[in-house]
Amino acid sequence: MQQQTSEQLRSWFRNVEPIYAELFNAAHAMCGNYDLAEYALRSAILDVWLQNANGGMGFRERLRGALRQEAFDAALSEDARRAEFTWPGYAGPSDDPILGQLSQERVETQRLAVLRHGCGLTPKAIARLTGMGQGQIRAELSRFEARCRRNLSGQNRARADQLISRRLKRLLTQGGPGIPQPSQVYRAFEAEADGARVTGHRVSRVFGHVLMAVLALACAAAFWLFAVLVQPM
């Protein structure tokens, strides 16, 4: 892997920062635990860096995809079974008809709504994360959506699902004191990136030694075959 300086790593990490809050909030909703969410976020960032993603087109989608995979792995791990549920839910202002309705729901229903409309997960995927049945999930979501629809004006009711998704996706982008500092996550990422470089170089050296041994054996076999073929009958 190409050597990169600390300044290059910082420059690359700046590409993550515009969606940093969104990634952590999505991970927290999926994992249900703060520490697992931070671990999933760090792992996703490292995964995309190891892919040599340069921050260009499709970079954010790569991060979101990696985050989703890491969050699922963390949420379904043995550690998750012992982890405390720390997702705080939403208790913000109620001037918006959709967020106002969300703030009145139970935390469990709020999480279902955020996973479905904010993170874009299917009921089947949500069932894996929460342990609830898909039928129960659909029923809870349908009731929440119906209550939101009643709060909307007549011209907006027809596009209630679109408005709910837009509001909850925007909700995930909000920062706050409950999100780990980017500098803290960067320091962990920098250390893990250095470790990955060392490991990568060791693997490269081992592969190089093996390849040289194979080539030496191939050359020896070729010389032996040539010697046999040129021997007089």
HUSUL-V478655 format. One record per pair of residues at least 6 apart in sequence whose ideal C-beta (glycine too) atoms are under 7 Angstrom apart, sorted by sequence separation. I is the first residue (numbers start at 1). J is the second residue. D is the distance in Angstrom with one decimal. If there is no record, write none. Layout:
{{I/J/D} {I/J/D}}
This chain:
{{28/34/6.4} {31/37/4.6} {53/59/5.5} {74/80/6.4} {94/100/3.3} {115/121/4.8} {127/133/6.5} {92/99/6.1} {127/134/5.0} {156/163/6.1} {102/110/5.8} {149/157/5.2} {152/160/5.8} {28/37/4.0} {31/40/6.1} {53/62/5.3} {90/99/7.0} {94/103/5.7} {27/37/3.8} {116/126/6.4} {124/134/6.1} {127/137/6.1} {92/103/6.0} {102/113/6.3} {115/126/4.9} {123/134/4.6} {126/137/5.4} {149/160/4.3} {90/102/5.3} {91/103/5.4} {148/160/6.0} {24/37/6.1} {27/40/4.5} {90/103/5.6} {27/41/5.2} {48/62/5.2} {112/126/6.4} {115/129/6.9} {123/137/4.7} {48/63/5.5} {123/138/5.6} {145/160/6.5} {145/161/6.7} {148/164/5.7} {24/41/5.2} {23/41/5.5} {48/66/5.2} {89/107/4.0} {44/63/6.3} {47/66/4.6} {145/164/6.4} {90/110/5.6} {23/44/6.9} {89/110/4.6} {44/66/4.0} {44/67/4.0} {87/111/6.1} {112/137/5.9} {116/141/5.7} {41/67/6.6} {44/70/4.6} {40/67/6.5} {43/70/4.3} {112/140/5.4} {113/141/6.6} {16/45/5.9} {112/141/5.8} {40/70/4.1} {40/71/4.3} {109/140/5.4} {113/144/5.4} {40/74/4.6} {39/74/5.9} {109/144/5.8} {12/49/6.6} {36/74/4.4} {36/75/6.8} {105/144/6.2} {15/55/3.5} {23/63/6.4} {27/67/5.9} {31/71/5.5} {19/60/5.6} {26/67/6.4} {30/71/4.0} {30/72/6.9} {12/55/6.5} {31/74/5.3} {32/75/6.8} {36/79/6.7} {15/59/6.1} {19/63/6.6} {23/67/5.0} {27/71/4.6} {31/75/4.7} {36/80/6.0} {30/75/5.7} {101/147/5.3} {16/63/6.6} {33/80/6.8} {36/83/5.8} {101/148/5.0} {117/164/5.0} {35/83/7.0} {117/165/4.4} {31/80/6.8} {33/83/4.1} {98/148/5.1} {101/151/5.6} {118/168/3.7} {33/84/6.3} {97/148/6.8} {117/168/4.3} {118/169/5.3} {33/85/6.6} {34/86/4.6} {76/128/6.9} {32/85/4.9} {33/86/5.3} {118/171/6.2} {75/129/5.3} {97/151/3.7} {114/168/5.6} {118/172/4.9} {32/87/5.1} {97/152/5.7} {113/168/6.4} {29/87/6.0} {28/87/5.5} {98/163/6.2} {98/164/5.6} {99/167/5.9} {98/167/4.5} {96/167/6.7} {99/171/6.9} {90/171/6.8} {29/111/6.0} {29/114/4.8} {30/115/6.8} {29/115/5.8} {29/118/7.0} {30/119/6.6} {29/119/6.3} {88/178/6.6} {26/119/5.1} {30/129/5.8} {38/180/5.3} {42/185/5.9} {46/189/6.2} {41/185/6.5} {45/189/5.4} {49/193/6.1} {26/172/5.6} {42/188/5.4} {46/192/5.2} {50/196/6.2} {25/172/4.4} {42/189/6.0} {46/193/6.6} {22/172/4.8} {42/192/7.0} {46/196/6.9} {22/173/4.7} {21/173/5.7} {21/174/6.4} {21/175/4.3} {24/179/5.2} {24/180/6.7} {21/179/5.7} {20/182/5.5} {17/182/5.9} {13/186/5.3} {13/189/6.6} {9/190/5.6} {6/190/6.6} {9/193/6.1} {1/197/5.7} {1/200/4.5}}
